[in-house]
Each structure stands twice: as C-alpha cells, then as structure tokens.
Amino acid sequence: MKLELRGVTKRFGTLVANDHIDLVVEPGEIHCLLGENGAGKSTLMNVLYGLYKAEEGEILLNDEVQHFSGPGDAMAAGIGMVHQHFMLIPVFTVAENVILGHEPTRFGGQLDLPAARKRVREISDQFGFDVDPDARVEDLPVGVQQRVEIIKALSRDAQVLVFDEPTAVLTPQETDELMLIMKQLKEAGKAIIFITHKLREVREVADKITVVRLGKVVGQASPTASNEELASMMVGRAVELTIEKGKAKLGEPALVVRDFSVIDPIGQLVVNNISFDIKAGEIVAIAGVQGNGQTELVEAIIGLQPKVRGDISLNGSSLIGESVREILDEGVGYVPEDRNVDGLVAEFTIAENLILDRTNGEPFVKFGSLQLGLLADFSTEKLKEFDIRAQGIGTRAGNLSGGNQQKVVLARELSRDLKLLVAAQPTRGLDVGSVEFVHSRIVEARDAGVPVLVVSTELDEVVALADRIAVMYRGGIVGIVPGDTPRDQLGLMMAGETRKGNGKAA
C-alpha cells in the first residue's frame, strides 16, 4: 500500500508543529523520518494515525484521500503504529493484548481465545518472532513486548507500519533483532516509516531518508550520506559527533565501593560483591547488557535499595543507611534511567521540575515561601541553555517530548554544586545535537574535579566518555579496563569473558 502525505500542517496554539509536510512511502520500502527531538516527527505520525486532526493537508492511501476521525479509522484503513511506550496491558496474555478492541467471537458471542492464539502463532512463525501467545506480557523482556506490539498491528492486516522511536527502550542486541524484523516486513511488502534520530540505525535499514527540522521538511538524503552530513541536516549546523576530551587530571579516590552486594526483594543477589572506585576528575563508565545489575547498583548509590552488604563511601563518609534526601544534599547529582518514573513529575511544570529536590531551603525557598521571581529567572535561563523545546517554563513536563523531558532532568542535575554525578542512560532518547551538548557538560564536570559514574548500554557513549570502563555481567564486574579499550574486547566482556585491564580494582 502506497502512503502519501500532502501539505500536512498541525498547530498547537501559536506553535506550528508540522508546516506543510509532504511525504511519500512506497510498498516494500523503509522510509526513515529523521530529526531532532521536537522537530515534529511524532506529531506528524499522530496525525496519520488519527490521534490529531490536521488544520491543512491530505492523507492518501493508494492515491485515495482518507478522512480519519480516530485511530480506529486509521487501523481499519491498514495503518499500524508501534509506539515508543508500549500500549499493552501487563496482566493480560499476549493473545489477549493482540485481540483487544477487535475480539473474535464464536456462536453466542463467546470470546474465541483459541482463534486468537492461532493468529498469534501464525504471525510469530511467519516472521520468526518466537512469541508465546499464552505468556503474560509483564513477564516478557522489553524486546519481546515490542514484538507483541508488531503482532498487534499485523493481526489487523496493517500494510503501513509506523515505528516511532522503537529502539529508545531496547538494548543493543534487541535493536539488532528489530532491524532484522523491519527488513523482513519490508520483504513482505509492507510500507514502513521509521522515526529515529540514531544515525547508525538509519544507515543500516533506510531505503530513503526525509529530514525534518522545526516542523518542516529540510531535505532528502541518501542512506550512503555520512553521519556528519545527516547530523548537519538535522541540527542546521556542523555537529561534533565525537567529543574531544583531554587527559583526566586525577585526584584522590572520591567514590569508593567495597565488597558491595545488593539483594532484591525475593532474596536474589543482583549485585554480587563488587569493588571499584572513582577518583576526583575521572569518568568511570559501566558497560553491560541491560539487566546485569547496573540499575540496582545505581539505585543503591542513591539510597533506593534497602537490602545491601558492604560499603559505599563518598569523600570518606559512608552513604550506607542515609536517606535519598541526605545523599542528594551531600551533592550527589542523579540522572535516573527512567525519566518518567524517577526523574520527573508529569503534572508539574518545567520550572517546578527544575527544583524538585531544592525546595527545602535557599535560594528558592526563604522563610517558607517560594521565590517565584528567582525561580522564573533560573528556569528561563535553563530552558535556553539546554535548548528545551517548549512554549515556556509553565509547560507541563508530561506534555514534552521524551528528549525534552530528559533535558529538564539534566538541566536540574547539572546545575547543582556537585560532589558526585551519577548518570544512568544520560542521552537515552536524545538527538545528536543534544548528545553533543550533554557529553560536553559531563566532561566539563569531570574537568572541574567532579567524579562521574556513567551507566550506558550504548557502547559508543561509553567509549566516548570513559576514562575507565567497568563491565558488569550477572551482577559482578568481569573487568575494569582503560577507556580506549577496543569495542570487540568490550563485547566479549559483556558476554561474560573475564578480562583484567589497567585500573582493575583489588
């Protein structure tokens, strides 16, 4: 099925999110929609999916103009969307999620679950998804949950598939698997729109590339274009894809982790007797496939894990037993891996989120009163400094794109007097221009003498930032190696092969 958008324009008040956008996607084609966060990509797809109504323009399928009053109309016309944040009910099985909204029935109106299971198996077998129709969604890994979303769309005979930032929540291995799935769908004749800002993914699967900036199409690009060319089109200026950082000026050990373990609520050892330190003016990055204890380690440092053994100290003072508030007040900056759960309050404004952990005293609170003028000046400055795309500091955080939400978190944490910066997935969901900015700020913190712990599943990010790299596997550290260690060696370590390098903790 051929998809064509002609002159689509969508406004929110005075903000023009989509400005007369044209797009053509042919059957059997992966068409990449590339652009920064806030460029209007997701808004355009929400118009296509019937979630928004455009003020101007047309949607055509096989050269016939469509009129969608909601997602049901779009799905009935053959359009399916795989959202960045999955639209699944965790306590339902795969089959129950797939048929939700178009339930097959038998004589007498009885739900036909056997037919649903059969349909899931047919699609799963056709594309090699290996998904159990009777599995409960909450028990499935994130990558498999995404396959369930794809099966949902295919079960309704979707001919146009929209993947909206589909790799934002995936590990590198799950991302590679998704790329293969997209190629299979292309070979089956589906028209695919792939929304992303990750240049490696674009170059790997795209047949055509359309670049959007500030709501407008700024040009077409070939998949053979260089990363630098694509980044420049996205941002509108030259972008340094690799941050230049000088040799670290190391001080004394600041964060010291010794013989440390974390026990989860059911008694399992999820962090197993690890030891390492981070010196003042040093970036230590933890690499590893998601789910090998990194999350629990970071939570323990910030005081969010109750069952621990061993010790964590900062500048000679133990953090064990201290509350989250006490640890933050000691100058620990924390960028959580899930901004929606731990980083922001969606109903609060940008200004309120920027001082979430700074309302217990000066400068923003005096004599029990919030200093509104000071807050407005501070928030306006950060909005500009971190290029947060919003109508103003009074915008609710929940109304921002994922990348702009992340910028609010980073603006808050990097604007404090830091004694330690803990950044988990600091650039998840950010575009190349924002990644460049965040990386430079992290290096600035290091150069100012701040010890920095970065946890990332992106090897490019680990290698770009780290002075030393600790690789975690099944709750343990298999080795601590220099920051310039080759990627293939890091990959072997991430699979559990023990390597000892410079800086291995005793």
Beta strands, then each sheet from edge to edge (+ up, - down):
strand 1: 3-12
strand 2: 15-25
strand 3: 29-35
strand 4: 56-61
strand 5: 64-66
strand 6: 79-82
strand 7: 160-164
strand 8: 191-196
strand 9: 208-213
strand 10: 216-221
strand 11: 253-263
strand 12: 269-279
strand 13: 283-287
strand 14: 308-314
strand 15: 317-318
strand 16: 332-335
strand 17: 365-366
strand 18: 369-370
strand 19: 420-424
strand 20: 452-455
strand 21: 468-473
strand 22: 476-482
sheet 1: 2+ 1- 4+ 5-
sheet 2: 6+ 7+ 8+ 3+ 9+ 10-
sheet 3: 12+ 11- 14+ 15-
sheet 4: 16+ 19+ 20+ 13+ 21+ 22-
sheet 5: 17+ 18-
end
